[in-house]
Amino acid sequence: MKASKFEDGRIMHKGIKRFVLIFMFGLFSVLTYGVVPTISSVTPPANGTYKVGDYIDITVLFDQVVDITGLPSIQITLNSGTVDAQYNSGTGSTSVVFRYEVQSADSDNNGVSILSPIQLNGGTIKNAALEDATLTFTAPDASGVLVDGVAPSGYSVSIDQTQISNSNKTAFSFTFSLAEVGATYSYSISSSGGGTAVTGSGT
């Protein structure tokens, strides 16, 4: 194919728009033009229940290396509302992590939804040729990702024995009313007559 232009160390060929060879100090690099980065896959966090302070990490795999500026985000729908998993790491690579930290009052007991597209929020996601990445993706199945940021409330505890004595101390028991199923509890029981308090925990 015949070269049509040669200037400033750059060679352009007729009919070729996809690749530009740039020569410098005897070395060259290839920049890809006309092929924008696209999302190959989106991976949700592992199935489980995420509590206050836990991270919900979403990993986005691009088909090209991308550079990221600002704080792009991915929206996550919970039963309690929509939250944003913000860009956390991965610029200069193909694998990018978006993270949300569970807050108090966040709740979802039937699986969160991860929403397309990525929101730029004034930031950018580009390849080395400065072309904007495609931000839409197929939402992954996150039905096993549950969120419980709501502290138990409205419950009560009662001791099952009217009186605790030396004769029935090994039969001591107590009952929760209106307790949240699966909640973890701890207790400390002491005697007005002195002695060492009995402590424990359970679910």
N, C-alpha and C positions, 0 to 999 in steps of 0.2 A: 504494500500500500504506500502511496506516495505522500511524503510529508508536505504540508502546505504552509507551514510557518515555523520559523526558528528564531527565537529571541529570548534574551535574558536567561539563557540556560534552560529553556523550556521547549519541549518538542510537542507539537500538536499534530494529529493526523486527521484527515478528513473522515467523517463518519464515526470517529471514536470520541464519545463524550463520557465514557464510564471511567477511564483511567487517565491520570496525568502523571508523567514521570518527572520528578524534580531532582536535578543533579546538583550536588553540592560537595565540594572537596573530594570528588571522586566517588562519593557514595550517593545512593538514591533511596527514596522511599516511595511507596505507592499509596495514594489517597483514593478512596473509593467515592466516586461521585454518582449520584443518581440512584443509589441503593440505600434507602433510609433504614435505620435500625428498627427491628420489630421484636415483639415479645414472643419468645418461644414457649415459655411456660410460667405459671405462677403457682408456688407451693405454699399452702397454709401451714400454720404450726401443727405440732402433733396433737392428736385427739386428747382431750382431758378437760378438767375444770380449772380455769385460771382465776386466781383470787387477787385481792388488792396487792399491788406491787409486782405482780407477775408480768412478764413481757409476752405480748402476742406479736410474733415475728412473721412477716410475709416475705418470701424470697422470690424475686422476679428475675428470670433469665432472659437476657437479650441475645440476639443472634450476631451482634457486633459489640465490641468494646464501646462503652458510653462514658461520657464525662458529665457530671451532675453539678449544678449550682443551685443555691437556695435550698428550700425545704419542700420538694414535691411530696405528695402524700397519696395514700390509698384509703378510701372510706370503708369502714366496717359497720354494718348494721347490727345492733343488739336489740333485744326486746326493750331496753331502757332508752334507746336512742342511737343516733349515728355518731361515730367517733372517727378520728383520723389517725392512721398509722403513718408517721412521718419518716422521710428518708433517714436512714441510720448509717449505712456504710455501703461501699462497693464502687464508688466512682473510679474510673480508670480500669474497669473490668467488665465482664459480661453478667456477673451475678450481683444483684442489688437487693439490699435488705431494707424493708420498711418496718417500723416498730411502734407498737402502742403499749403503754403501761396501764394496766387495769387500775381504775380509780374507785373510790368508795361510791356505792350506789349503782355501779355498772352491773347489769344483769342480763343473762340470756341462758335459758334452760333447754332450748331446743336446737341450738346450733347457730353460729353467727353467719352472716352473709358478707362476702368480700365483693366490692362493687368496682366495675370498670366504668370509666378509664382512670388512669393515674391523673391526679390533679397537680398541675405545675405550681400553683400559688405564687406566680411571679418568677419561679426558678426555670431551669432549662435541663433537658436531657438530650445530648447531641453526640454524634460520632466525631471522629478526628477531622472529617471534612466539614464539620459544623452544620450538619443536616439534622433536623429535629427528628427524634424517634417517634414512631407510632405508639400511642399511649393506650389504645384499647386492647383488651385481652379477654379470653374466655374465663369466666369466674370459676375457681376451683370449688370442689365439694368441701365445705367446712362444717358439715352438720354434726361432727363429733367434737367441735371446739365449743365448749361451754364457758360461761363467765358467771362468777358469783362474787360480787363485790359488796353485797348487802349483809351487814352484820345481823345475826339472829336477834329477834326481839319478840316481846309478847308471850314469853314462856314463863312457866313457874316450876318450882321444885318442892316436893314434899317428901318427908321421911315416912316410910311405910309402917314403922313400929311406933306405938304410942309412947313407950319408954324404953330406953336402952340401958341394960344392966349387964353385970358380969355374966349372967346366965344366958343372955341372948345376943351378946355382942358379935358373935360370928354370923348371925343371921341378919345383920344390919343391911338395909337396902333403901333406895330412894327412887322416886318416879318423876320424870319430866312430863309436863303437860304443854301441848302446843309447841313442842320443840321442832326445829327444822330437821328433817331427815338428812342424815349424813353429817350433821354439824359435830365438831369436836368440842368436848367440854373438859373442864378440870374442876377439882373440888378440894376443899380442905375442911376437915371436921375436927372440932376440938371439944373438950369437956369442961364444964364449969368446975369440976373437981380436980382439974389440973391434968398433968400427963402430956405426952407427946401427941401433937395433932396428926391425924391420918390424912394423907393426901393421895391424889391419883388423877387419872384422866381416862377418857374413853371417847368413843364415837357412837 
